[in-house]
Amino acid sequence: MPTLLVFCACPDAVTADRLARAVVEARLAACVNVLPGIRSTYRWHERVEQADEVLLLIKTGAARLDALTRRLRELHPYELPEVLAVEASAGLPEYLDWVAQQTRDHD
């Protein structure tokens, strides 16, 4: 199963921590890094905006992406949250196996 890195920007550390904990507890992610101190520049409703944000770097299996995306949309305060997945082309095999094991659907 491919391993994905999913980026998700949050408005603040409290939101980022809440989302990180929720997706790991639900086994939708094996690990989430919380990266504070990012500054985003983007176009929204025909205006160029800037915001200080906190970035989540979520490690998950490809099979869990749809469920992860749904959960992030449910919990995220933004009207249109960033959920951007990139496939890891390589990595330590034991780590990739761990991600797969931690995100296995246990339902």
C-alpha positions in Angstrom: 0.0 0.0 0.0 1.5 3.4 -0.9 2.3 5.8 1.9 1.0 9.3 1.5 2.0 12.7 3.0 -1.0 14.8 3.4 -0.7 18.6 4.0 -3.4 20.4 5.9 -3.1 24.1 7.0 -4.9 25.1 10.2 -5.7 28.6 11.6 -4.0 28.0 15.0 -2.2 25.5 17.2 -5.3 24.5 19.2 -7.1 23.5 15.9 -4.0 21.7 14.6 -3.5 19.7 17.8 -7.2 18.8 17.9 -7.2 17.5 14.3 -3.9 15.7 14.7 -5.1 13.8 17.8 -8.5 13.0 16.1 -7.0 11.4 13.0 -4.4 9.4 14.8 -6.9 8.1 17.4 -9.2 7.1 14.5 -6.3 5.3 12.8 -6.6 7.5 9.8 -3.0 8.6 10.3 0.0 6.9 11.8 1.7 10.2 12.7 1.1 13.9 12.3 3.8 16.5 12.6 2.6 19.9 13.6 4.6 22.7 12.0 4.0 26.1 13.5 4.9 29.5 12.1 4.0 29.2 8.4 2.7 32.2 6.5 0.3 31.5 3.7 -0.5 33.8 0.7 -3.5 32.8 -1.4 -6.3 34.1 -3.5 -9.8 33.8 -1.8 -13.0 35.4 -3.1 -11.0 37.4 -5.6 -8.7 38.9 -3.0 -5.1 38.1 -2.2 -5.0 37.2 1.5 -2.3 36.3 3.9 -2.6 34.3 7.1 -0.4 32.9 9.8 -1.1 29.2 10.0 0.0 25.9 11.5 0.7 23.1 9.0 -0.1 19.4 9.6 2.1 16.9 7.8 0.0 13.7 8.0 1.4 10.3 7.2 -1.2 7.7 6.1 -1.8 4.8 3.8 -3.5 5.4 0.4 -6.4 3.3 1.4 -7.3 5.7 4.2 -7.2 8.9 2.2 -10.9 9.1 1.5 -11.8 8.5 5.2 -9.1 10.9 6.3 -10.3 13.6 3.9 -13.9 13.2 5.2 -12.8 13.5 8.8 -10.7 16.6 8.2 -13.6 18.3 6.4 -15.9 17.4 9.3 -13.5 18.9 11.9 -11.8 21.7 10.1 -13.1 25.3 10.6 -12.2 26.5 7.1 -14.9 26.6 4.4 -12.4 24.9 2.1 -9.6 23.2 4.0 -6.3 22.3 2.4 -6.1 18.6 2.0 -3.2 17.8 -0.4 -1.8 14.3 -0.7 1.6 13.4 -2.2 2.8 9.8 -2.5 6.1 9.0 -0.9 8.4 7.6 -3.6 10.7 5.9 -1.1 11.4 5.5 2.6 12.8 3.3 5.3 10.9 0.0 4.7 10.3 -0.6 8.4 8.8 2.9 8.7 6.5 2.5 5.7 5.4 -0.9 7.1 4.7 0.9 10.4 2.5 3.5 8.7 0.6 0.7 6.9 0.1 -1.2 10.2 -1.1 1.9 12.2 -3.6 2.9 9.5 -5.1 -0.5 8.9 -8.9 -0.4 9.1 -9.8 -2.2 12.3 -13.6 -2.0 11.9 
